[in-house]
Amino acid sequence: RRRSPMMASPVNKDSKRIMHMIEPNTEGAEIGVWAANTSVQFLNRGISKLELIDPYSVEPYKKSKEYPTYEKYLEKYSRILHIENNDEDFQKYYDQMYGQVKATVGQDPRVTIHRMTSTEWFETKPEKLDWIYVDGDHSYHGCLNDLENALKVIKTGGMIMGDDYLWPSAKYGKLGVTDAVDRFCKRYMLLKQQFGQTQFVIKV
């Protein structure tokens, strides 16, 4: 969440810090796509396959624990995106973003877009991948769920990567990512590396 991450900027300024880890001709997935700026960086690494997972919907936010309430989520992003504070305008925004992504990176033959939650996607039993980038639901349980599901899909020797680890001065949600990553690594005795301010890489 699982939901699609809406951020104050459409550009993940820190994701470039982990791009050197992405080998050419590998197959990966990105959970939480939004404007697909990070997706473009992955494709520029010469990968052979990219699965993009994002529901582009307000509905997952209504159940997510990332924000204290759904109303807080609407309040925050209505200011950032300059749209009205209601479901209809938010969903219209999501539909437009989905159309934009489909018309751009979606035209690349290496890309498959799954307009669904990460939980729904994992339930399709996807083929094994070399890496997964987790940037979806930033709540503790949402992120931990994505990490544990990713572990079942990653090939031996592959990587689980993600954003928003130790996010500086975060008011909502980002602590959930940090706690989830730390718990996940401890539970499965895995080592993590941090790159830049917020990127993490876990080799499995």
C-alpha positions as CSV (number, residue, x, y, z in Angstrom):
1,R,0.0,0.0,0.0
2,R,-0.8,-0.8,-0.2
3,R,-1.2,2.5,-1.9
4,S,0.7,4.7,-4.3
5,P,3.1,7.1,-2.7
6,M,2.4,10.7,-3.4
7,M,5.3,12.9,-2.6
8,A,6.0,16.7,-2.4
9,S,8.2,16.3,-5.4
10,P,7.8,13.9,-8.4
11,V,11.5,13.2,-8.4
12,N,13.1,10.7,-5.9
13,K,16.3,12.7,-5.5
14,D,18.1,9.9,-3.5
15,S,17.3,6.9,-5.7
16,K,20.3,7.6,-7.9
17,R,22.5,6.5,-5.0
18,I,21.5,2.9,-5.5
19,M,21.4,2.7,-9.3
20,H,25.0,1.4,-9.4
21,M,23.6,-1.8,-7.8
22,I,21.3,-2.5,-10.7
23,E,23.1,-4.8,-13.2
24,P,22.2,-4.8,-17.0
25,N,19.9,-7.6,-18.2
26,T,18.4,-8.1,-14.8
27,E,14.7,-8.4,-14.1
28,G,13.1,-6.3,-11.4
29,A,9.9,-4.7,-9.9
30,E,9.1,-1.4,-8.4
31,I,6.3,-1.2,-5.8
32,G,4.9,2.4,-5.7
33,V,5.5,4.1,-9.0
34,W,3.6,7.4,-9.0
35,A,5.3,9.6,-11.8
36,A,7.8,6.8,-12.8
37,N,10.9,8.9,-12.5
38,T,12.7,6.2,-10.6
39,S,11.4,3.7,-13.2
40,V,13.2,5.6,-15.9
41,Q,16.5,5.3,-14.0
42,F,16.0,1.6,-13.7
43,L,15.4,1.3,-17.4
44,N,18.4,3.4,-18.2
45,R,20.6,0.7,-16.5
46,G,19.9,-1.6,-19.3
47,I,17.6,-4.0,-17.5
48,S,15.6,-6.6,-19.4
49,K,12.3,-6.5,-17.5
50,L,10.5,-4.1,-15.2
51,E,7.2,-4.8,-13.4
52,L,5.5,-1.6,-12.1
53,I,3.0,-2.0,-9.3
54,D,0.7,0.8,-8.2
55,P,-3.1,1.0,-7.7
56,Y,-3.3,4.7,-8.6
57,S,-6.3,4.9,-6.2
58,V,-7.3,6.6,-3.0
59,E,-8.9,3.4,-1.7
60,P,-5.8,1.8,-0.1
61,Y,-5.1,5.0,1.8
62,K,-8.4,4.6,3.6
63,K,-7.0,1.4,5.3
64,S,-3.4,2.4,5.6
65,K,-1.9,3.2,8.9
66,E,0.7,5.5,7.4
67,Y,-1.3,8.6,8.4
68,P,-3.2,9.1,11.6
69,T,-6.4,9.3,9.6
70,Y,-7.4,9.3,6.0
71,E,-8.5,12.9,6.4
72,K,-4.9,13.8,7.4
73,Y,-3.7,12.3,4.2
74,L,-6.2,14.3,2.1
75,E,-5.4,17.4,4.0
76,K,-1.6,17.1,3.5
77,Y,-1.7,16.3,-0.2
78,S,-4.5,18.7,-1.2
79,R,-2.1,21.5,-0.2
80,I,0.9,19.9,-1.9
81,L,-0.9,19.1,-5.2
82,H,-3.2,22.2,-5.2
83,I,-6.4,20.1,-5.6
84,E,-9.6,20.1,-3.7
85,N,-9.8,18.1,-0.5
86,N,-12.1,15.3,-1.6
87,D,-12.1,11.8,-3.0
88,E,-13.2,12.7,-6.5
89,D,-10.4,15.2,-7.2
90,F,-7.8,13.0,-5.7
91,Q,-9.0,10.0,-7.9
92,K,-9.0,12.3,-10.9
93,Y,-5.4,13.2,-10.2
94,Y,-4.5,9.5,-9.9
95,D,-6.2,8.6,-13.1
96,Q,-4.3,11.4,-14.9
97,M,-1.0,10.2,-13.4
98,Y,-1.7,6.6,-14.5
99,G,-2.5,7.8,-18.0
100,Q,0.8,9.7,-18.1
101,V,2.9,6.8,-17.0
102,K,1.1,4.4,-19.4
103,A,1.8,6.8,-22.3
104,T,5.5,7.2,-21.4
105,V,7.4,4.3,-19.7
106,G,4.4,2.1,-20.4
107,Q,5.4,2.1,-24.1
108,D,8.7,0.5,-23.3
109,P,8.4,-3.3,-24.3
110,R,10.3,-4.2,-21.1
111,V,7.7,-2.7,-18.9
112,T,4.4,-4.2,-17.5
113,I,2.2,-1.9,-15.4
114,H,0.0,-3.6,-12.8
115,R,-2.7,-1.2,-11.6
116,M,-3.3,-3.0,-8.3
117,T,-2.0,-3.1,-4.8
118,S,1.3,-4.9,-4.0
119,T,-0.7,-7.5,-2.0
120,E,-2.8,-8.2,-5.0
121,W,0.2,-8.4,-7.3
122,F,2.0,-10.8,-4.9
123,E,-1.1,-13.0,-4.9
124,T,-0.7,-13.5,-8.7
125,K,2.5,-15.4,-7.8
126,P,4.9,-13.5,-10.1
127,E,8.0,-15.1,-11.6
128,K,11.2,-14.9,-9.6
129,L,13.1,-11.6,-10.0
130,D,16.6,-10.3,-9.4
131,W,15.5,-7.3,-7.4
132,I,12.5,-5.5,-6.0
133,Y,12.3,-1.8,-5.1
134,V,9.9,-1.1,-2.2
135,D,8.4,2.3,-2.1
136,G,4.8,1.6,-1.4
137,D,2.9,1.7,1.9
138,H,5.1,3.6,4.4
139,S,3.3,2.3,7.4
140,Y,5.1,-0.3,9.5
141,H,2.8,-3.2,8.7
142,G,2.4,-2.2,5.0
143,C,6.2,-2.0,4.5
144,L,6.9,-5.2,6.4
145,N,4.3,-7.0,4.4
146,D,6.0,-5.9,1.2
147,L,9.4,-6.9,2.4
148,E,8.3,-10.4,3.5
149,N,6.4,-10.9,0.2
150,A,9.4,-9.7,-1.8
151,L,11.6,-12.2,0.0
152,K,9.5,-15.0,-1.6
153,V,9.9,-13.6,-5.1
154,I,13.6,-12.7,-5.1
155,K,16.1,-15.1,-6.6
156,T,19.0,-16.3,-4.4
157,G,21.7,-13.7,-4.5
158,G,19.2,-11.0,-5.4
159,M,18.3,-7.7,-3.7
160,I,15.4,-6.0,-1.9
161,M,15.8,-2.3,-2.1
162,G,13.7,0.7,-1.1
163,D,13.2,4.3,-0.2
164,D,12.4,6.3,3.0
165,Y,14.7,4.6,5.4
166,L,15.7,6.9,8.2
167,W,13.9,9.8,6.5
168,P,15.0,13.0,8.2
169,S,12.4,14.9,10.3
170,A,9.5,12.9,8.9
171,K,6.1,13.7,10.5
172,Y,4.2,10.7,9.1
173,G,4.9,7.2,8.2
174,K,8.6,7.1,7.4
175,L,9.4,5.8,10.9
176,G,7.2,2.8,9.9
177,V,9.6,2.1,7.0
178,T,12.7,2.3,9.3
179,D,11.1,0.0,11.9
180,A,9.9,-2.5,9.3
181,V,13.3,-2.7,7.6
182,D,15.1,-3.2,10.9
183,R,12.6,-5.8,12.1
184,F,12.8,-7.6,8.8
185,C,16.6,-7.8,8.7
186,K,16.7,-9.0,12.3
187,R,14.0,-11.6,11.7
188,Y,15.7,-13.1,8.7
189,M,19.3,-12.4,9.7
190,L,20.0,-10.2,6.7
191,L,22.3,-7.3,6.4
192,K,21.3,-4.0,5.0
193,Q,23.3,-1.2,3.4
194,Q,22.2,2.5,3.4
195,F,22.9,4.8,0.5
196,G,22.4,8.5,0.5
197,Q,19.9,9.7,3.1
198,T,17.0,7.3,2.5
199,Q,17.9,4.3,0.3
200,F,18.4,0.8,1.6
201,V,19.6,-2.4,0.0
202,I,19.2,-5.9,1.5
203,K,21.0,-8.7,-0.2
204,V,19.3,-12.1,0.0
